[in-house]
Amino acid sequence: MNEEFVLCAASAYEKKFYLNPEFDTLPESIKEELQIMCVLYTEDVGGILMLVFDEDGNLELKVDHEENDFAFDEIGSVLKVKQLQQTKRELFESLELFFKVFYLGEEIPDEKKPC
């Protein structure tokens, strides 16, 4: 079974941003950063951007667009997703850790333990 858990999404079609209410406990600054990032993405290339956790807690950026949307910039979309994965790496890693600990019940790896 392939479980997915939507963190947030933005749509250029509906001009809306959605944050899963399950994540209301996230700091306001993180929620704002996610909203700005998603809305700017859809303003730039169009379509729909979703941030989704897979069943292992990995955060994926999923892009979709309507079939008849000829304004959607497919090449720009791929480039923008790669750019976001680089520039927002720290944010995404923190969100993955948050999800793994609070939703999957994993232990936080302690980096201070001696080898």
PyMOL commands that place a pseudoatom at each C-alpha (Angstrom):
pseudoatom trace, name=CA, resn=MET, resi=1, chain=A, elem=C, hetatm=0, pos=[0.000, 0.000, 0.000]
pseudoatom trace, name=CA, resn=ASN, resi=2, chain=A, elem=C, hetatm=0, pos=[1.462, 3.336, -1.033]
pseudoatom trace, name=CA, resn=GLU, resi=3, chain=A, elem=C, hetatm=0, pos=[0.435, 5.834, 1.660]
pseudoatom trace, name=CA, resn=GLU, resi=4, chain=A, elem=C, hetatm=0, pos=[0.964, 9.506, 0.983]
pseudoatom trace, name=CA, resn=PHE, resi=5, chain=A, elem=C, hetatm=0, pos=[0.437, 12.361, 3.387]
pseudoatom trace, name=CA, resn=VAL, resi=6, chain=A, elem=C, hetatm=0, pos=[-0.023, 15.842, 1.906]
pseudoatom trace, name=CA, resn=LEU, resi=7, chain=A, elem=C, hetatm=0, pos=[1.807, 18.588, 3.805]
pseudoatom trace, name=CA, resn=CYS, resi=8, chain=A, elem=C, hetatm=0, pos=[0.698, 21.488, 1.619]
pseudoatom trace, name=CA, resn=ALA, resi=9, chain=A, elem=C, hetatm=0, pos=[-0.273, 22.438, -1.905]
pseudoatom trace, name=CA, resn=ALA, resi=10, chain=A, elem=C, hetatm=0, pos=[-0.785, 25.470, -4.112]
pseudoatom trace, name=CA, resn=SER, resi=11, chain=A, elem=C, hetatm=0, pos=[-2.812, 25.792, -7.276]
pseudoatom trace, name=CA, resn=ALA, resi=12, chain=A, elem=C, hetatm=0, pos=[-2.337, 28.346, -10.023]
pseudoatom trace, name=CA, resn=TYR, resi=13, chain=A, elem=C, hetatm=0, pos=[-5.861, 27.501, -11.234]
pseudoatom trace, name=CA, resn=GLU, resi=14, chain=A, elem=C, hetatm=0, pos=[-7.705, 28.235, -8.010]
pseudoatom trace, name=CA, resn=LYS, resi=15, chain=A, elem=C, hetatm=0, pos=[-5.163, 30.794, -6.745]
pseudoatom trace, name=CA, resn=LYS, resi=16, chain=A, elem=C, hetatm=0, pos=[-5.223, 28.978, -3.409]
pseudoatom trace, name=CA, resn=PHE, resi=17, chain=A, elem=C, hetatm=0, pos=[-2.760, 27.597, -0.885]
pseudoatom trace, name=CA, resn=TYR, resi=18, chain=A, elem=C, hetatm=0, pos=[-3.619, 24.623, 1.318]
pseudoatom trace, name=CA, resn=LEU, resi=19, chain=A, elem=C, hetatm=0, pos=[-1.804, 23.594, 4.483]
pseudoatom trace, name=CA, resn=ASN, resi=20, chain=A, elem=C, hetatm=0, pos=[-2.884, 20.288, 5.989]
pseudoatom trace, name=CA, resn=PRO, resi=21, chain=A, elem=C, hetatm=0, pos=[-4.467, 21.128, 9.390]
pseudoatom trace, name=CA, resn=GLU, resi=22, chain=A, elem=C, hetatm=0, pos=[-2.443, 18.231, 10.856]
pseudoatom trace, name=CA, resn=PHE, resi=23, chain=A, elem=C, hetatm=0, pos=[0.577, 20.542, 10.583]
pseudoatom trace, name=CA, resn=ASP, resi=24, chain=A, elem=C, hetatm=0, pos=[-0.895, 23.530, 12.436]
pseudoatom trace, name=CA, resn=THR, resi=25, chain=A, elem=C, hetatm=0, pos=[1.691, 22.902, 15.164]
pseudoatom trace, name=CA, resn=LEU, resi=26, chain=A, elem=C, hetatm=0, pos=[4.520, 23.900, 12.829]
pseudoatom trace, name=CA, resn=PRO, resi=27, chain=A, elem=C, hetatm=0, pos=[6.097, 27.261, 13.689]
pseudoatom trace, name=CA, resn=GLU, resi=28, chain=A, elem=C, hetatm=0, pos=[4.413, 30.200, 11.961]
pseudoatom trace, name=CA, resn=SER, resi=29, chain=A, elem=C, hetatm=0, pos=[7.653, 31.081, 10.139]
pseudoatom trace, name=CA, resn=ILE, resi=30, chain=A, elem=C, hetatm=0, pos=[7.807, 27.578, 8.586]
pseudoatom trace, name=CA, resn=LYS, resi=31, chain=A, elem=C, hetatm=0, pos=[4.175, 27.737, 7.501]
pseudoatom trace, name=CA, resn=GLU, resi=32, chain=A, elem=C, hetatm=0, pos=[4.774, 31.147, 5.925]
pseudoatom trace, name=CA, resn=GLU, resi=33, chain=A, elem=C, hetatm=0, pos=[7.906, 29.926, 4.150]
pseudoatom trace, name=CA, resn=LEU, resi=34, chain=A, elem=C, hetatm=0, pos=[5.993, 26.952, 2.720]
pseudoatom trace, name=CA, resn=GLN, resi=35, chain=A, elem=C, hetatm=0, pos=[3.163, 29.199, 1.550]
pseudoatom trace, name=CA, resn=ILE, resi=36, chain=A, elem=C, hetatm=0, pos=[5.490, 31.713, -0.088]
pseudoatom trace, name=CA, resn=MET, resi=37, chain=A, elem=C, hetatm=0, pos=[7.523, 28.951, -1.764]
pseudoatom trace, name=CA, resn=CYS, resi=38, chain=A, elem=C, hetatm=0, pos=[4.459, 27.135, -3.145]
pseudoatom trace, name=CA, resn=VAL, resi=39, chain=A, elem=C, hetatm=0, pos=[2.608, 30.235, -4.296]
pseudoatom trace, name=CA, resn=LEU, resi=40, chain=A, elem=C, hetatm=0, pos=[5.691, 31.683, -6.004]
pseudoatom trace, name=CA, resn=TYR, resi=41, chain=A, elem=C, hetatm=0, pos=[6.225, 28.350, -7.749]
pseudoatom trace, name=CA, resn=THR, resi=42, chain=A, elem=C, hetatm=0, pos=[2.680, 28.279, -9.155]
pseudoatom trace, name=CA, resn=GLU, resi=43, chain=A, elem=C, hetatm=0, pos=[2.852, 31.969, -10.101]
pseudoatom trace, name=CA, resn=ASP, resi=44, chain=A, elem=C, hetatm=0, pos=[6.105, 31.291, -11.949]
pseudoatom trace, name=CA, resn=VAL, resi=45, chain=A, elem=C, hetatm=0, pos=[5.375, 28.075, -13.868]
pseudoatom trace, name=CA, resn=GLY, resi=46, chain=A, elem=C, hetatm=0, pos=[1.666, 27.430, -13.286]
pseudoatom trace, name=CA, resn=GLY, resi=47, chain=A, elem=C, hetatm=0, pos=[-0.005, 24.164, -12.430]
pseudoatom trace, name=CA, resn=ILE, resi=48, chain=A, elem=C, hetatm=0, pos=[-0.260, 22.632, -8.979]
pseudoatom trace, name=CA, resn=LEU, resi=49, chain=A, elem=C, hetatm=0, pos=[2.577, 22.000, -6.552]
pseudoatom trace, name=CA, resn=MET, resi=50, chain=A, elem=C, hetatm=0, pos=[2.126, 19.545, -3.693]
pseudoatom trace, name=CA, resn=LEU, resi=51, chain=A, elem=C, hetatm=0, pos=[4.559, 18.688, -0.928]
pseudoatom trace, name=CA, resn=VAL, resi=52, chain=A, elem=C, hetatm=0, pos=[3.862, 15.100, 0.035]
pseudoatom trace, name=CA, resn=PHE, resi=53, chain=A, elem=C, hetatm=0, pos=[5.396, 12.701, 2.547]
pseudoatom trace, name=CA, resn=ASP, resi=54, chain=A, elem=C, hetatm=0, pos=[5.702, 9.106, 1.353]
pseudoatom trace, name=CA, resn=GLU, resi=55, chain=A, elem=C, hetatm=0, pos=[5.166, 6.159, 3.719]
pseudoatom trace, name=CA, resn=ASP, resi=56, chain=A, elem=C, hetatm=0, pos=[8.840, 6.298, 4.788]
pseudoatom trace, name=CA, resn=GLY, resi=57, chain=A, elem=C, hetatm=0, pos=[8.650, 9.989, 5.682]
pseudoatom trace, name=CA, resn=ASN, resi=58, chain=A, elem=C, hetatm=0, pos=[10.505, 11.290, 2.638]
pseudoatom trace, name=CA, resn=LEU, resi=59, chain=A, elem=C, hetatm=0, pos=[9.275, 14.648, 1.363]
pseudoatom trace, name=CA, resn=GLU, resi=60, chain=A, elem=C, hetatm=0, pos=[8.498, 14.781, -2.339]
pseudoatom trace, name=CA, resn=LEU, resi=61, chain=A, elem=C, hetatm=0, pos=[7.584, 17.727, -4.535]
pseudoatom trace, name=CA, resn=LYS, resi=62, chain=A, elem=C, hetatm=0, pos=[4.810, 16.636, -6.861]
pseudoatom trace, name=CA, resn=VAL, resi=63, chain=A, elem=C, hetatm=0, pos=[3.726, 18.731, -9.790]
pseudoatom trace, name=CA, resn=ASP, resi=64, chain=A, elem=C, hetatm=0, pos=[0.522, 18.418, -11.742]
pseudoatom trace, name=CA, resn=HIS, resi=65, chain=A, elem=C, hetatm=0, pos=[-1.225, 20.480, -14.390]
pseudoatom trace, name=CA, resn=GLU, resi=66, chain=A, elem=C, hetatm=0, pos=[-4.435, 20.363, -16.365]
pseudoatom trace, name=CA, resn=GLU, resi=67, chain=A, elem=C, hetatm=0, pos=[-4.192, 18.588, -19.684]
pseudoatom trace, name=CA, resn=ASN, resi=68, chain=A, elem=C, hetatm=0, pos=[-5.314, 21.600, -21.691]
pseudoatom trace, name=CA, resn=ASP, resi=69, chain=A, elem=C, hetatm=0, pos=[-3.026, 24.054, -19.849]
pseudoatom trace, name=CA, resn=PHE, resi=70, chain=A, elem=C, hetatm=0, pos=[-0.711, 25.183, -22.625]
pseudoatom trace, name=CA, resn=ALA, resi=71, chain=A, elem=C, hetatm=0, pos=[0.679, 27.983, -20.467]
pseudoatom trace, name=CA, resn=PHE, resi=72, chain=A, elem=C, hetatm=0, pos=[2.196, 25.463, -18.036]
pseudoatom trace, name=CA, resn=ASP, resi=73, chain=A, elem=C, hetatm=0, pos=[6.003, 25.608, -18.271]
pseudoatom trace, name=CA, resn=GLU, resi=74, chain=A, elem=C, hetatm=0, pos=[7.132, 21.977, -18.075]
pseudoatom trace, name=CA, resn=ILE, resi=75, chain=A, elem=C, hetatm=0, pos=[10.853, 22.675, -18.464]
pseudoatom trace, name=CA, resn=GLY, resi=76, chain=A, elem=C, hetatm=0, pos=[10.655, 25.585, -16.042]
pseudoatom trace, name=CA, resn=SER, resi=77, chain=A, elem=C, hetatm=0, pos=[8.838, 23.304, -13.608]
pseudoatom trace, name=CA, resn=VAL, resi=78, chain=A, elem=C, hetatm=0, pos=[11.614, 20.698, -13.601]
pseudoatom trace, name=CA, resn=LEU, resi=79, chain=A, elem=C, hetatm=0, pos=[14.257, 23.396, -13.153]
pseudoatom trace, name=CA, resn=LYS, resi=80, chain=A, elem=C, hetatm=0, pos=[12.298, 25.115, -10.380]
pseudoatom trace, name=CA, resn=VAL, resi=81, chain=A, elem=C, hetatm=0, pos=[11.788, 21.844, -8.469]
pseudoatom trace, name=CA, resn=LYS, resi=82, chain=A, elem=C, hetatm=0, pos=[15.531, 21.135, -8.645]
pseudoatom trace, name=CA, resn=GLN, resi=83, chain=A, elem=C, hetatm=0, pos=[16.257, 24.667, -7.485]
pseudoatom trace, name=CA, resn=LEU, resi=84, chain=A, elem=C, hetatm=0, pos=[13.850, 24.319, -4.546]
pseudoatom trace, name=CA, resn=GLN, resi=85, chain=A, elem=C, hetatm=0, pos=[15.381, 20.967, -3.583]
pseudoatom trace, name=CA, resn=GLN, resi=86, chain=A, elem=C, hetatm=0, pos=[18.774, 22.688, -3.366]
pseudoatom trace, name=CA, resn=THR, resi=87, chain=A, elem=C, hetatm=0, pos=[17.834, 26.016, -1.793]
pseudoatom trace, name=CA, resn=LYS, resi=88, chain=A, elem=C, hetatm=0, pos=[15.296, 24.558, 0.655]
pseudoatom trace, name=CA, resn=ARG, resi=89, chain=A, elem=C, hetatm=0, pos=[17.248, 21.387, 1.523]
pseudoatom trace, name=CA, resn=GLU, resi=90, chain=A, elem=C, hetatm=0, pos=[17.571, 22.323, 5.216]
pseudoatom trace, name=CA, resn=LEU, resi=91, chain=A, elem=C, hetatm=0, pos=[13.860, 23.114, 5.504]
pseudoatom trace, name=CA, resn=PHE, resi=92, chain=A, elem=C, hetatm=0, pos=[12.881, 19.868, 3.766]
pseudoatom trace, name=CA, resn=GLU, resi=93, chain=A, elem=C, hetatm=0, pos=[15.224, 17.790, 5.946]
pseudoatom trace, name=CA, resn=SER, resi=94, chain=A, elem=C, hetatm=0, pos=[13.776, 19.399, 9.087]
pseudoatom trace, name=CA, resn=LEU, resi=95, chain=A, elem=C, hetatm=0, pos=[10.224, 18.691, 7.898]
pseudoatom trace, name=CA, resn=GLU, resi=96, chain=A, elem=C, hetatm=0, pos=[11.149, 15.058, 7.177]
pseudoatom trace, name=CA, resn=LEU, resi=97, chain=A, elem=C, hetatm=0, pos=[12.604, 14.691, 10.673]
pseudoatom trace, name=CA, resn=PHE, resi=98, chain=A, elem=C, hetatm=0, pos=[9.484, 16.309, 12.181]
pseudoatom trace, name=CA, resn=PHE, resi=99, chain=A, elem=C, hetatm=0, pos=[7.237, 13.915, 10.241]
pseudoatom trace, name=CA, resn=LYS, resi=100, chain=A, elem=C, hetatm=0, pos=[9.289, 10.817, 11.068]
pseudoatom trace, name=CA, resn=VAL, resi=101, chain=A, elem=C, hetatm=0, pos=[9.324, 11.618, 14.797]
pseudoatom trace, name=CA, resn=PHE, resi=102, chain=A, elem=C, hetatm=0, pos=[5.753, 12.877, 15.283]
pseudoatom trace, name=CA, resn=TYR, resi=103, chain=A, elem=C, hetatm=0, pos=[3.871, 10.793, 12.716]
pseudoatom trace, name=CA, resn=LEU, resi=104, chain=A, elem=C, hetatm=0, pos=[5.932, 7.651, 12.219]
pseudoatom trace, name=CA, resn=GLY, resi=105, chain=A, elem=C, hetatm=0, pos=[7.141, 7.452, 15.826]
pseudoatom trace, name=CA, resn=GLU, resi=106, chain=A, elem=C, hetatm=0, pos=[10.817, 7.134, 14.933]
pseudoatom trace, name=CA, resn=GLU, resi=107, chain=A, elem=C, hetatm=0, pos=[13.586, 7.993, 17.363]
pseudoatom trace, name=CA, resn=ILE, resi=108, chain=A, elem=C, hetatm=0, pos=[15.656, 11.122, 16.751]
pseudoatom trace, name=CA, resn=PRO, resi=109, chain=A, elem=C, hetatm=0, pos=[19.160, 10.059, 15.722]
pseudoatom trace, name=CA, resn=ASP, resi=110, chain=A, elem=C, hetatm=0, pos=[21.577, 11.314, 18.368]
pseudoatom trace, name=CA, resn=GLU, resi=111, chain=A, elem=C, hetatm=0, pos=[24.639, 12.664, 16.589]
pseudoatom trace, name=CA, resn=LYS, resi=112, chain=A, elem=C, hetatm=0, pos=[26.468, 13.355, 19.857]
pseudoatom trace, name=CA, resn=LYS, resi=113, chain=A, elem=C, hetatm=0, pos=[26.925, 9.691, 20.772]
pseudoatom trace, name=CA, resn=PRO, resi=114, chain=A, elem=C, hetatm=0, pos=[30.480, 8.429, 20.373]
pseudoatom trace, name=CA, resn=CYS, resi=115, chain=A, elem=C, hetatm=0, pos=[31.040, 5.885, 17.615]
for i in range(1, 115): cmd.bond("trace and resi %d" % i, "trace and resi %d" % (i + 1))
show_as sticks, trace
zoom trace
